[in-house]
Amino acid sequence: MSAAAFTESNAHLIYVPVGVFLIACPLLVVIRFWSRMRKGGHVGADDYTVLAALVCALASGGLMIAACVYGYGRHLKDLSPEDRMQALKYFWLCQITYKSCINLTKASILLLYLRIFGNVKWFRWLCIVLTTIVAIYCVASVTATIFQCTPVPRAYDKSLGGTCIDNGKFWFANSGFSIATDLIILCIPLPMVYVLQLPRAQKFALIAVFTLGVFVVITSCLRVTTINVQATTNDQTYEIASTMWTVIEMNVAIVCACLPQIRPLIVMVFPRLMPASHSRDRSERPPNSGSLAKSVSSPAKSVCSHWTDSERQDSIAMGAVRKPERSSEEYILSEDRTMYIQKTVRYSVEYSKDGLNPV
């Protein structure tokens, strides 16, 4: 193999994003688990699902590095038949782990929604339906990727006889489904956040947290612009911009899924950047203050009240007491709650010379 063959390579398009996210994504997932378990919290299905997505993302990165070792990123004509087959084989395997990763991340976000707003019936059923659709599509797309050619090895060894599906159309269809579901997942929690009884600044902050997935949509759209080139080129191992965006898209999805959960660390490191506006000294408010609970009450009609010397509070299915040292956003995003309705009975006491007359 000539020296020129080694100098003309696009392998850096793979090495750079894989190297960056090899550090960033595992770190964020570890911080997510730490944030979830601190102060007595517990790990849920959404956390385990994003962990599975991380495994698929790391596997994808490893497969693409292996492909580059065998010449992925260099011109097809400069590769030996054996290297060409191995490079395309690892690329084919990466398509499988990519589709698994991106759909597992969507499922993780939907499971997080269920964890936060699961007591709202219509929202719970919407999340369940969407999660089911994503799961079914994940199985279908992975199966179609594995068996895209007959016989299966023809997917990476074109010297074999047989037939294959049109990869260009398949990739465009997959991107269309991915972008459509991303947009739906972005929008569905906004009505729930809008009705929360929060200060306007905190409400906008929560909306921003739940719409972080817009970065995934952007990377998906950028990937779409490169699909046709890689699907139609005769130099499949050299025109790899679409593969670069594939690596970026799946890892950005994991980052966006984890960022809302690591807010406690951001507050700890940058307290002035993200102040806990509901945090107050315990001496400034009565203990067991129910007023703090209003920001995480069910979006259904509810009445929240606070304790005073002349009030009595009754709670229906009161499953959580809001900790006053934590902000509303942190509480909503990091703990399980039983949503509840509270009723308040107020009474006063009057004194007269004749005795005590309750009113």
C-alpha positions, 0 to 999 in steps of 0.5 A: 500500500502506497504512502499516498494511500495513508495520507488521503484519509477521512478517518479523523471524521470518526476518531475525533467525535468518538474520542470526545464522546468516549469521555463525555457520555460515560461521565454524564451517565455516572453523574446521572446515577450519582445525582439520582441516588444521592439523598436517598433516591433510587435508580429507575427504568429510565436510568437503566435504559440510558445505560443500555443506550450508552453501551450501544454508543460505546460499542458503535464507537469501538466498531468504527475505530476498528473499521478505520483500522482496516481502512475505513476513511480511505479510498476503496481502491486503495484497500485490499479485498480483505481490508475492504470486507472487514471495514464494511463489516464493522460499518454494518455492525455499527448500523445495528448498534446505532439504531439500538442506541438512538431508540433506547435513548428515546425510550429513556426520555419517555420513561423519565416523563412517566416517572415525573408525570405518570399520575396524569392519565392521558399523559401516561397513556400517551407515553406508553403508546409512544414507548411501545411504538419506539420499541417496535420500530427499534426491533423492526429497524434492527432486523431490517439492518441485519437482513438487508441483504440475502445472503446476510454477508452480502451486506459487507462482501459485495463479491457474493451474489444475491440481492440487497434493499435500497439502503438510501431509501431505508436510511432516509425513512429511518431518519424521518421516523427519528426526527418525527419522534424527536419532535413529538417527544420534545413537545409532549411535556410542555403542556404539563410544565406550563400548568405547574405553579412555578415562578415564570423564570423557573417555568421557562428554565424547566421548559428549556430543560425539557427541550434540550432534545432540539440539539438531537433534531439538529444533528439528525437534520445535518445527517440527512443532508449527507445520507444520499452521498454515502448511499450512492457513492462508489467510494463508500469507505471514503465518503463517510460524512454520514457516518460521522453524523451518525456517531455525533447524533447518538451521543448527543442524544445521550447527553441531552437525556442526561443533562436534566438529571445532573442539575444538582451537580450544576447547582453545587458547582455554580450556585449563582448560575442556577440558584434554588429560588425556593431555598430558604432558611428553615427558620424563616418558614414553619416546618412541614410547609405545604406551600412548597408542594404546590410547584410539583402538584398534579396539573389537575385542579388542586388546592395547596396550603400551608401550616399556620397556628390557625389552620389545619391541613388534611391531605389525600394520598400525600406521598411526598413532602417537599424538602425546602432546601431544594428547588422546584426544578431539581425536585421535579427532575430527580425524585419519585412522587405520588401526586396528590390533592390537598384540601385546607380547612381554616378556622379561627378562634375568638375570645370573649369575656364569657368564654371561648367561642369557636367560629 
